[in-house]
Amino acid sequence: MARAQLAQRLKPALLFAAVAAPFDFAQGRLKPCPFAFRASAGNLRQTRQGTAVPALAALAVAGALGLFAPFLAAQDAAGPAAPVTPRHLINRFPDQPSLPPAFSIPLGPLGFAAPGAIYLGARNSLVSLDFLDEDRLLFTFRVPGLIHRDPKSGEEGDERQIRAVVLKLPQGTVEAEALWTVHDRVRYLWPLKNGHFLVRDRSHLFEGDATLRLKPYLDFPGPLLWLDLDPAQQYIVTNSEEPHAPEASADGFSSAGRRSGQVSSASTAMPTGTTDADSETAQDDLPDKVVRILRRDSGQVMLVSRARTAVHLPINSTGYLENLRGRSVEWMLNFHYFTGGSKILGSAASGCEPDDSFLSENEILMEGCNDDGASRLVAMTTDGRTLWITQAPGTEVWPQLTVAPNGSRLAWTTLDTIRSVNSFAPMDNQTVKEQSVTVFDAATGDIALVSPLSPILDAGGNVAISPSGRRVALLNAGAIEIFDLPPVPAVPGKH
């Protein structure tokens, strides 16, 4: 299928064509090959069958990362799994948490003010709540203030102030505080497992710790749009905006003036569908989005490719996932080894193309939907066993996923509406009743906690799970509420 035809098919399904590619050892860059990606910013799930297209090949990186897949060696020996009966979430709004909080920290003394209703639907990232360890929370939030305008054009600027505080539990005492400046309205903070965290601003990535001092970590050739980490946090997948620059070194990367922490440019990474005959013309029309995989410990760029839009690439330390369309509403989950080759792990029914995420090295969550567009969660192991299936009602929309650092629990946050929402009956301010969170045990799908969230923050950031999975913190009723949960069962096959 031609790329133009592919893009035309993707439009009604709220998908966009993206470009990625396998590693070219001779050139130190990626070869072109296409795959499909669902846009996550503000889109509802598509309910019409037959409009989504399968992801094709993407980032077949062979041995470029120097890794192996021992935990998948027993896959061929696995027998057919018994059918799993889906469980249904009740269509009822929680009035209060299903468990009493162990303790609460009032938000008022911290300087937090709830955003106005005007922000609902804008998907602005206004807060980030994260555990640094079992007994310390990092709470960051936008500080209200005057709107910054460009002195020349008079247009509204994106600069905003972020207040950060480290809170000692259970007392809630402030151990450190700081004021940061960022220059857009999307997610700006990602927690790490060692009590550190990453902060994104424009083309810069900083690393911070409990002192809240930010140290330069990586600089990109253009604005950094988004990033993801594998469950072990060995690798970072980044999306950045970088118009093509013709000057490049022999290895395909611009190197003039490069300093420590500066990421090399992707000046010769090619888009999908080009050949030797038209590569010269294609150079003038390269996509301006760049996807990279980097080693987190060194910042070394392992793989790079240009893309038409930001790409979510679910990876663990040994490979990556893609969805392949089967018959009717069946989607097959295909795992590609970094060392070469691939294997179908299993399949799941979904009326839309699922969004896949690694909960841990050995467990995957597929977020799909039923024929009516209501969200459907399927948890599967990397040896192909379906662990549990949960069907949500059609009144739970715009899901956000938060995962415990050890993969033992996940929090599924949604906006709760008074009716089903779809392309024919869109959402408005009067449709949303509240926001709520459901905390699942990753191994069983059992529900550990259900709670309302207030204020409503449609971009998320208002739920955190501790490193052990035993504590959950959330914003509700004018406080940070902390819940102590029982021990979690281990995922089958996880050691």
Sequence and secondary structure as in RCSB ss.txt:
>XXXX:A:sequence
MARAQLAQRLKPALLFAAVAAPFDFAQGRLKPCPFAFRASAGNLRQTRQGTAVPALAALAVAGALGLFAPFLAAQ
DAAGPAAPVTPRHLINRFPDQPSLPPAFSIPLGPLGFAAPGAIYLGARNSLVSLDFLDEDRLLFTFRVPGLIHRD
PKSGEEGDERQIRAVVLKLPQGTVEAEALWTVHDRVRYLWPLKNGHFLVRDRSHLFEGDATLRLKPYLDFPGPLL
WLDLDPAQQYIVTNSEEPHAPEASADGFSSAGRRSGQVSSASTAMPTGTTDADSETAQDDLPDKVVRILRRDSGQ
VMLVSRARTAVHLPINSTGYLENLRGRSVEWMLNFHYFTGGSKILGSAASGCEPDDSFLSENEILMEGCNDDGAS
RLVAMTTDGRTLWITQAPGTEVWPQLTVAPNGSRLAWTTLDTIRSVNSFAPMDNQTVKEQSVTVFDAATGDIALV
SPLSPILDAGGNVAISPSGRRVALLNAGAIEIFDLPPVPAVPGKH
>XXXX:A:secstr
  HHHHHHHHGGGTEEEEEE  EETTTTEE  EEEEEE  SS      TT           TTTT    GGGTTG
GG         EE  S   SS SS  SEEEESGGGT     GGGTTS    EEEEEEETTEEEEEEE      B 
TTT  B   EEEEEEEEETTTTEEEEEEEEEESSSS  EEE TTS EEEEETTEEEEE TT  EEEEEE SS EE
EEEE TT SEEEEEEE        TTSS  TT  TTB    TT   TT  TTTHHHHHTT  SEEEEEEETTT  
EEEEEEESS     B SSEEEEEEE STTEEEEEEEETTS EEEEEEEE SS  EEEEEETTEEEEEEE TTS E
EEEEEETTS EEEEEE  TTEEEEEEEE TTSSEEEEEEEEESS  BTTB   TTTEEEEEEEEEETTT  EEEE
EEESS  TT  SEEE TTSSEEEEEETTEEEEEE       TT  
